[in-house]
Amino acid sequence: MKLWGVIFAWLCTAQAILAQDATLCGFVTEAQSGALAPCTVEITDSNGRLVLENDSFRAGFRCSGVFTKQLPPGHTRIRVTHGFETQRAEKELDLVEGHSSEVRFVLHRTVDLRSKGWYAGDSHVHMLHGERTLPVSFEFVAETARAEDLQYLSLAQAWQIQNPAPEFLAAELDSRSRTNCLLTWNLEAPKNYYQGDAGRCLGHCWNMGMRGRTREGADVIEVLLAASAWDYESAKPTFANFESHSLIHEQAGVVFYTHPARWWMGAWGGQGGYPKKDRMRISNMAVELPLDTVLGPTFDGLDLITGPGEFEANDKAFRIWSMLLDHGYRLAATGSSDACFDRSGGAVPGIPRTYSYVPQGFSLQKVTRATAAGHTFVTTGPLLLATVDARPPGSEFKTGQGDHVLAIEAWASGEDPRGLARLQVLRNGQLFRQWEWPDNPGFVRTNFTFREQERCWYCVRVWGCDATKQRAITGAFYFGSYQPPEPVIAQVHARLVDARSGARLKGSLTELSYSGTLPRVGKRHGLQDGEANLRIPGTRRLRAEAAGYRSLVLSPVLDNPQLMTQITGLSDSDLLEWATYERTRREFSNIELEFRLEAQ
């Protein structure tokens, strides 16, 4: 380290002599280990300009702990950050023309949540979102993840690689991973616009922990992308989100809806057979969420925060989550950034981020299971640990069993020295206890004893001084027998007929469960007179077969015009009403499917 320091100082001096500008040489180390600290550096030069390196990140630059910059002489301000658990460091100095200056920072952790079994990650990050407006490298992504102090970053489509098969992606990412920062791949999938119509988005999800190959050896990436329709892909066969959820679970993964209430007004159309409109509702909303809820739920949780600036949409996401919990569904609370490295200013993963509790030590498989179980908190800065009877969020407790102790610790974000402002405990989404702190402490610890006689759920929220941008939310604690409603069963009246004459046909119906685009064969029903009343899970499709005719597959969902019109026409306010979910459930009580078979 001493030899490197001498060499580095000599290089800085040489650069200063050759340049008219001043040279600033920086070292950033961790207080505990003394090792170089990956970090984000914000330098404001004497002209008031922020020093940038990459248009993908416009709040400074990332570095490995060592940097050198040629800057105009004069008063210069420097700020260094390393995620939420580390106190930011700041210095000011006056640079002299033609001379070099050295600045050293030692970063101190406010708290080390890894040592307490809590690991932070972001699983909704795009290397190339699709616009490809900026070049992106795996090295820059890795440096960013380490600078943000993320234990894991799961990188979604598309990728800067010639052959993005799972094995090749894993090799690229493994080679850049470190013990305290795992890089892995995933997909924002299903990412599904019904018949390619951005006004009728079925919803976007992210996933984690999947194996890369199906049991048949198929590439999971290709299968999931084939099961989703993006903007204007109107000619693609339609698959439901719950069919992609099935594949993700089959591959040992878990899946979460993201930005469920996001939409905006804008211009769209002119491709895919859709007329151009100067102003229409463009949706990222999860309108299939009510359907996937009553059918299972077929997903594991949803983002309560997606991007710290989406205040109204995030508030609605929390209300949707609360409503589903009120009706017996146990769903994980997550958060993700939707960062896009190929957009100007888009390379900001980890704001927000999900923390998951894995007391036995980190692995991707462990954090996958812990996240799905709801052992989580999500944050845009403040750090929040809450337990009931020393057990984490996602735990279940019996009612009428005496006293329970809710213990809470909260820290202000190390990136924001203004401290904490408010703490709330919610019961069934309603205020139960509240603390407010005019003096804005950096750390609080409290606990209280309570009893619970009824089925209910609790969660904890905390805010920093900026209530819109600095907040954290825990997953839920469940009391009582928390059993969700039974998944809906479709009552189907099916007929097999000749497509030309309409005459009934003797044949059979076979239940198919789709995993993405891959059919899994199930129970077979014989139809002696070409007609039958069946009770099947609402997620199944039916394949009709008759001697001398081509087979035909229909879905009680996708081939149900009334249901699809209802689902794809939902608004964000509809998603907040339980009546929407009940109405969706009723649609399965009487489904007519006519299989018009063509002769071979």
Rosetta blueprint (number, residue, H / E / L):
1 M L
2 K H
3 L H
4 W H
5 G H
6 V H
7 I H
8 F H
9 A H
10 W H
11 L H
12 C H
13 T H
14 A H
15 Q H
16 A H
17 I H
18 L H
19 A L
20 Q L
21 D L
22 A E
23 T E
24 L E
25 C E
26 G E
27 F E
28 V E
29 T E
30 E E
31 A L
32 Q L
33 S L
34 G L
35 A L
36 L E
37 A L
38 P L
39 C E
40 T E
41 V E
42 E E
43 I E
44 T E
45 D L
46 S L
47 N L
48 G L
49 R L
50 L E
51 V L
52 L L
53 E L
54 N E
55 D L
56 S L
57 F E
58 R L
59 A L
60 G L
61 F E
62 R E
63 C E
64 S L
65 G L
66 V E
67 F E
68 T E
69 K E
70 Q E
71 L E
72 P L
73 P L
74 G E
75 H E
76 T E
77 R E
78 I E
79 R E
80 V E
81 T E
82 H L
83 G L
84 F L
85 E L
86 T E
87 Q L
88 R L
89 A E
90 E E
91 K E
92 E E
93 L E
94 D E
95 L E
96 V L
97 E L
98 G L
99 H L
100 S E
101 S E
102 E E
103 V E
104 R E
105 F E
106 V E
107 L E
108 H L
109 R E
110 T L
111 V L
112 D L
113 L H
114 R H
115 S H
116 K H
117 G L
118 W E
119 Y E
120 A E
121 G E
122 D E
123 S E
124 H E
125 V E
126 H E
127 M L
128 L L
129 H L
130 G L
131 E L
132 R L
133 T L
134 L L
135 P L
136 V L
137 S L
138 F H
139 E H
140 F H
141 V H
142 A H
143 E H
144 T H
145 A H
146 R H
147 A H
148 E L
149 D L
150 L L
151 Q L
152 Y E
153 L E
154 S E
155 L E
156 A E
157 Q L
158 A L
159 W L
160 Q L
161 I L
162 Q L
163 N L
164 P L
165 A L
166 P H
167 E H
168 F H
169 L H
170 A H
171 A H
172 E H
173 L H
174 D H
175 S L
176 R L
177 S L
178 R E
179 T L
180 N L
181 C E
182 L E
183 L E
184 T E
185 W E
186 N L
187 L L
188 E L
189 A L
190 P L
191 K E
192 N E
193 Y E
194 Y H
195 Q H
196 G H
197 D L
198 A L
199 G L
200 R L
201 C E
202 L E
203 G E
204 H E
205 C E
206 W E
207 N E
208 M E
209 G L
210 M L
211 R L
212 G L
213 R E
214 T L
215 R L
216 E L
217 G L
218 A L
219 D E
220 V H
221 I H
222 E H
223 V H
224 L H
225 L H
226 A H
227 A L
228 S L
229 A L
230 W L
231 D L
232 Y L
233 E L
234 S L
235 A L
236 K L
237 P L
238 T L
239 F L
240 A L
241 N H
242 F H
243 E H
244 S H
245 H H
246 S H
247 L H
248 I H
249 H H
250 E H
251 Q L
252 A L
253 G L
254 V E
255 V E
256 F E
257 Y E
258 T E
259 H L
260 P L
261 A L
262 R L
263 W E
264 W E
265 M E
266 G E
267 A E
268 W E
269 G L
270 G L
271 Q L
272 G L
273 G L
274 Y L
275 P L
276 K L
277 K E
278 D E
279 R E
280 M E
281 R E
282 I E
283 S E
284 N L
285 M L
286 A L
287 V L
288 E L
289 L H
290 P H
291 L H
292 D H
293 T H
294 V H
295 L L
296 G L
297 P L
298 T L
299 F L
300 D L
301 G E
302 L E
303 D E
304 L E
305 I E
306 T E
307 G L
308 P L
309 G L
310 E L
311 F H
312 E H
313 A H
314 N H
315 D H
316 K H
317 A H
318 F H
319 R H
320 I H
321 W H
322 S H
323 M H
324 L H
325 L H
326 D H
327 H L
328 G L
329 Y L
330 R L
331 L L
332 A E
333 A E
334 T E
335 G E
336 S E
337 S L
338 D L
339 A E
340 C E
341 F L
342 D L
343 R L
344 S L
345 G L
346 G L
347 A L
348 V L
349 P L
350 G L
351 I L
352 P L
353 R E
354 T E
355 Y E
356 S E
357 Y E
358 V L
359 P L
360 Q L
361 G L
362 F L
363 S L
364 L H
365 Q H
366 K H
367 V H
368 T H
369 R H
370 A H
371 T H
372 A H
373 A L
374 G L
375 H L
376 T E
377 F E
378 V E
379 T E
380 T L
381 G L
382 P L
383 L E
384 L E
385 L E
386 A E
387 T E
388 V E
389 D L
390 A L
391 R E
392 P L
393 P L
394 G L
395 S L
396 E E
397 F E
398 K L
399 T L
400 G L
401 Q L
402 G L
403 D L
404 H E
405 V E
406 L E
407 A E
408 I E
409 E E
410 A E
411 W E
412 A L
413 S L
414 G L
415 E L
416 D L
417 P L
418 R L
419 G L
420 L E
421 A E
422 R E
423 L E
424 Q E
425 V E
426 L E
427 R E
428 N L
429 G L
430 Q E
431 L E
432 F E
433 R E
434 Q E
435 W E
436 E E
437 W L
438 P L
439 D L
440 N L
441 P L
442 G L
443 F E
444 V E
445 R E
446 T E
447 N E
448 F E
449 T E
450 F E
451 R L
452 E L
453 Q L
454 E L
455 R L
456 C E
457 W E
458 Y E
459 C E
460 V E
461 R E
462 V E
463 W E
464 G E
465 C L
466 D L
467 A L
468 T L
469 K L
470 Q L
471 R E
472 A E
473 I E
474 T E
475 G L
476 A L
477 F E
478 Y E
479 F E
480 G L
481 S L
482 Y L
483 Q L
484 P L
485 P L
486 E L
487 P L
488 V L
489 I E
490 A E
491 Q E
492 V E
493 H E
494 A E
495 R E
496 L E
497 V E
498 D E
499 A L
500 R L
501 S L
502 G L
503 A L
504 R E
505 L L
506 K L
507 G E
508 S E
509 L E
510 T E
511 E E
512 L E
513 S E
514 Y E
515 S E
516 G L
517 T L
518 L E
519 P E
520 R E
521 V E
522 G E
523 K E
524 R E
525 H E
526 G E
527 L E
528 Q L
529 D L
530 G L
531 E E
532 A E
533 N E
534 L E
535 R E
536 I E
537 P E
538 G L
539 T L
540 R L
541 R E
542 L E
543 R E
544 A E
545 E E
546 A L
547 A L
548 G L
549 Y E
550 R L
551 S L
552 L E
553 V E
554 L E
555 S L
556 P L
557 V L
558 L L
559 D L
560 N L
561 P H
562 Q H
563 L H
564 M H
565 T H
566 Q H
567 I H
568 T H
569 G L
570 L L
571 S L
572 D H
573 S H
574 D H
575 L H
576 L L
577 E L
578 W H
579 A H
580 T H
581 Y H
582 E H
583 R H
584 T H
585 R H
586 R H
587 E H
588 F H
589 S H
590 N L
591 I E
592 E E
593 L E
594 E E
595 F E
596 R E
597 L E
598 E L
599 A E
600 Q L
